[in-house]
Structure formats: structure tokens, C-alpha cells
Amino acid sequence: MALLDDNDNQTLTGTIRRLPEGLVNRIAAGEVIERPASAIKELVENSIDAGATRIDVVMREGGRTLMTVTDNGYGMSKNELILSIERHATSKLPDDNLTRINTLGFRGEALPSIASVSRMEISSRSVNKEDAWKISIEGGLTAKPVPAAIKLGTKVEIRDLFYATPARLKFLKTVRTEFNLTAEVIRKLAMANPQIAFTLGDGDRTNIRLNVAQGDFLKTKLARLTDVMGQEFESNALAIHSEREGFVLTGFIGLPTMNRRTSSHQFLFIDGRPVRDKLLYGSVRGAYSDFVAYDRHPIVALFLETPAGAVDVNVHPAKTEVRFQEPGLVRGLIVGSLKSALAEAGHRASTTVSTAALGALNKSMNNPSPRQTSQYTSRDIFKLPPNAKYLKTNFYEYQKPSETASLANTNGLMSSDEFDPNTGVIDDLAHFPLGAAKTQLHSTYIVSQNKTGIIITDQHAAHERIVYEKMKNALMNGGIKRQILLIPEVVELEASKLTRLLEQQIDFSKFGFIIEEFGSGALIVREVPSLIGEADIQTLIKDLADDLEEIGSTTILEDKLGHICGTLACYGSVRAGRSLNIEEMNALLREMENTPHSGQCNHGRPTYVELNLTDVERLFGRR
């Protein structure tokens, strides 16, 4: 093999040349340091890797003019200080094995990249040295180290970020936005490190102050998460701790009824590093698929510890993307652990909606107006049902023998005479968790009374969960029972949707549907699930066709059990607007107590709200 000599190299440099070190660092800075928050992230990660127990961050003008990060970590000696600003110099890789990375940083790019686009000073004192040193870098040019006065640890001061690349300054947002983005970085790193105290301020005041949490592992985690995410999360959090083949999953997840419009409240960490990974987000969605609507997102904080070599973090300069060697194992661990925790939660639902209910009542009392209509929807006033043991009352025992098994005729309820409120029978039911039914509001909400207060139940949402769980159980035990339509229903569909439905004929039979092609552009429905009774078959079939289009025809229908059952349960449930008598209302309440996850429907909406008697008395000034 012929080698290039120096003359050949000089000839080639006319078109291809080595870039100057300063330019290389500025190019690298474009990948690693996108904005002030990126610089702070790199510096704080260095402090964490240095064993700091306190990290203080200051930003002025959103990081444009000044940023400082001060820690009490191991610090650096004079020689280490000089090496720290050289590209690809690091203390975090003892060998060349990238599969055993136990630190947040490892490339040795951060400091030289930041220094190339700013004016930087680093002061440090090593744990093994009595003297401290300071080094200054401006636009990539390094001055000689000089003695400094600093306690144990390191202080990095950055001035005039991006002065060497002014074009980047044009892309920065407002001072408030840049500060908030940095605050988000600090919060995420703090969530993963409850053993470290953090502060963030602008030099005049401290905006974030997070003290070291005390207690055992889970207690310190929850305490730090509460500091960051709020007391509301602590009140509605379920603990997670699972292990599988070297992977350890810990953290806390919110109850299904505590959900948001976006996934921004899902905090996911791998080996202490905050990440945004599609596999992890998809696993969380899969675990909550029975409880939360597709356009809603649960609140979670999960920490995954991985065995050596199981994950590649060297995928993206920001290290927010990863690749798993066994993604199926990771997904199974997350989905299984979260589903188990949700199942153990029983009937719990979030406490947040009761607060909204009381807030709505307080507001209307403080601002009375005879013509005022409430600005609060039913979604705003649902809350935690009490913890209840599964009771043995069967909702379906209240059906008349002469009636069919169809829920369309009775929706699982009996049309009987009203109870006499003076008999005392109703009051005997007050010891049940959901209490004794007293009345119905607007043919939609059941008002009941238990020993501690009053409960308002959304009859459609509650019965939807009951039907949903019965369908799931039936599918797991041989399939859903069918009923033959006296007059088969012909449904016309677009060609593409018709094809998708007919391709899934066998799977649809397990859900209780017998469908056949019926000429051009139509199908005929001969049998339907007994649980949905005389629902609007035309609309139901069209909705199922839309579901198939959304989830994809290549997906096995049984893998989307929750999606399909949710649609069927909605059609098979007691509708809002249907009047119920007292016996029917009590039957529904008893069946709810006997149904898992009855605190919310399968769309994630709470099914009922409890108002404690003490809170009601406060509203009227009795307490």
C-alpha cells in the first residue's frame, strides 16, 4: 500500500485542508451548545460527575452576558485544569470501552466548545491540593493558569456567550424564555440527583432552591419530585420498583385521572441521564392505554438503570437519544411494572378534581349572580373515589327476567318502582364506599351519600368502565357472547375502509361481530356483541372502520384490544340523559365498587367526585 509523503500532502491541501483547532471547536459548539441552557447542562453534568453535593447556577440576561456554575466537587489540579479545555480530554473514560460509561459526560467536548464561542474563566481547587488555580480562555485562546482564591470545588464563569459566532445570537429567544429553558434543565437534573442541592438565580434573587432530601431511596426520590413537580403529584403518585435481567426501574407514576394534553410532564431517565426516547414514551402510553384517552398523557417520573453494554448513549451530541440492545425487554419491563402498579391502585383516582369542585363552589358563592352559568365542565369537578374493597353486589342481577341480556334495553339496569325514602333501606347502603343513591341530576349525574360526605357520579362514564372491563374479561375467556340481529344491518363504506374491515373478519368475530361482504361498497352485519344490545350499528361499524384506519390494518386486532373495546364500551353504556330510578342508581354504584379501575372511564375521565362533609360545611361557614 503506497503512503503519502509530505510533498503529496502539500499538493492536496490546495483543495482539502485541516481546519484550525479554533474553527473545529466552534463547529463542535454548534452541535453541543445550541443556547445558554445547553451550556449550563454540560457544566452541571460535569459538576455531578465530580461528586458535588451542592451546585449553584447564576444567569444574567438569559445567559447572554454572564453564566456561572459553582460546585463543591473534587476539583482539578493545575495540570488537570489545563487539560480540561483541550478537545477530547476527559477523566471519565479510564479505557477505550464505550459500553461501560458510568458518567453523564465522556466526550471531553463541552469545555473547549463553550470556550471557543465565549469568554470563559475556570477556577478550581482539587481535593488533594492546598492551592487553587484559575485559567482564562477567550475565543479559544488560552492564557496561563494563575493562582486563585476558591474553596474546594470548581467555578466556571462564562461571559458573552456566542460573541465569536454572532449569527447564533439572532436565534436566541427572550431573556425570560432562555431562563425558563435553563430552569427546566436544572429541574430535570435535580430530579435524578436528590442527593445534591441546587440553586438557580439571576444574581439578585434565587428562583429555584432545592435542598438535599432526607430518608431512604424512594422517600428521597419522592421528596425531590414533589419539590419539582408539586404537592399535587405526591398526593396522586404510585411507587414503581421492578427488576428484570439486570435492568432496574424505579420512580413514581400519576393516577390515570391526573393527565395532561402533552407529554411534557413525562420525565424519563436512563442511568441518571434525562432522555426523550420514543421507545420509553411508547411504553408509558401502552401501560396507560386502558385508562387514558389517546390525546391525553399521564404524568410520570421513571428512572431506568441498565447493565453494562445494554444501552448506547453515544448516538447524539446532546445525549438525549439512546439505543437499546434489547428494546423488547425494556418495553416489557416498563409496561408490566406500570400496569401492575395501576392495578394495585384499585379504585383510586386523582384528588385534583375535588379541589376544582370546591374552587368552583367557592367562586360562585363569592360572586353570586342569579343568571350566571358555571364555567366549569363535568371534567373539572371529578375526584378521587374512596379506596374500596371489591363488593359482591352484581349490577346485572337487577335486570328483569323477562328482558333480554341486551344492555340496549336496560343498559344493565332494571326499570322498577322508586324506593320509598322513608323505609330506611336506602340509608342502610350509606356504609358502602359509594353510598346510597339519593337523586339524579339532569338525567346524567347520580348523587349519593356515604358516611363521610356526598358523591356525584357520571352514569355514562361509570357504566362505560364496567362494560369495558366485562368485554376484556370475556375476550380473555373465550370471546364475547353474540346476539343475532332479527334484521341484519347493511352498512355502506368507502372501498379502503371496507377492505380493512373484511380483512379482519376472523378477529372481529372474537369481538362478537359477524360481518360479510354485501355487494359493492357495503357489508352486512348479522351478529353483534350482546353487551352492546341495540346500539346504533351503522355508526358503530363506521367508527370501528375509523379505528382500524388509525391503528393500521397490518396491526393484529387483538393487540389493539383496548382501542376496540373502548369504542364498543362507549356504545354499550348507559347514556347521559337517561332517567334512572333509585334502585337502578344503587345497582350501578354497587357494580362500580365491584369493578377494577372504576375511578375513571377508559378515556381517562374521572367517573365520580367525593365532597367530604367537612368541606361542604366549610362552604356554608359551619367550620
Number of C-alpha atoms within 10 A of each C-alpha: 3 4 6 8 8 9 8 10 12 11 10 11 10 8 6 10 10 7 9 8 14 17 15 15 24 23 15 19 26 16 13 20 24 15 23 23 23 19 22 26 20 19 23 25 16 23 25 22 18 20 15 21 18 20 24 19 26 22 25 17 14 24 25 21 16 21 25 23 22 23 28 23 23 19 25 25 20 21 10 15 21 20 17 20 25 20 18 15 18 17 16 17 17 9 8 7 9 14 14 16 19 14 16 20 22 19 15 19 22 27 23 27 28 32 29 30 30 24 23 26 19 25 27 31 28 22 16 11 12 10 17 23 22 23 21 20 21 20 23 24 11 17 13 9 17 12 14 15 12 15 18 21 24 29 25 21 19 27 20 16 27 27 18 18 16 11 10 15 14 9 10 16 13 11 14 11 12 20 22 14 16 23 19 15 17 24 21 21 20 26 28 24 20 23 19 20 18 23 21 23 17 18 14 9 9 13 12 17 14 20 18 17 19 13 9 8 12 15 14 18 23 22 21 25 23 17 20 19 17 12 12 14 24 17 14 21 21 18 18 19 16 15 14 12 10 11 16 18 21 21 23 24 25 23 29 30 31 25 20 15 11 12 16 11 15 18 20 22 24 21 19 19 21 21 19 16 15 11 16 21 17 14 20 24 20 20 21 24 22 25 28 25 20 14 10 20 25 25 25 23 24 23 23 22 17 18 13 14 13 17 19 18 22 17 11 12 16 17 17 16 16 18 14 15 12 10 14 11 13 22 19 14 20 26 18 16 19 25 17 13 18 23 12 13 17 19 23 25 30 25 21 19 23 21 15 17 22 17 16 17 17 15 12 15 12 9 9 10 9 5 6 9 8 10 8 13 9 15 16 19 23 31 31 25 27 17 15 14 14 16 14 10 17 15 22 17 13 19 22 15 9 6 11 13 19 19 23 19 17 20 24 25 23 22 17 14 10 11 13 10 11 8 9 10 12 20 17 12 19 19 13 17 23 31 24 29 28 18 16 21 13 10 15 20 25 24 22 25 25 21 16 15 17 22 27 25 28 27 25 21 28 27 26 28 28 26 27 26 22 17 25 17 13 15 18 10 9 9 16 22 18 20 19 14 13 8 9 14 16 17 19 18 18 12 11 11 20 19 17 17 25 15 13 17 15 14 16 18 18 19 24 21 23 20 24 15 17 13 9 11 15 16 21 16 21 18 20 25 23 20 27 25 23 17 19 13 18 14 12 15 21 18 15 17 20 15 17 21 15 9 13 12 17 11 11 12 20 14 9 15 16 21 20 19 21 25 18 24 24 23 23 28 27 27 18 14 13 14 17 23 18 24 20 24 25 25 22 30 25 23 21 26 28 20 22 20 26 27 34 30 30 31 22 25 26 31 31 30 28 26 22 15 15 12 14 16 11 12 15 10 8 9 9
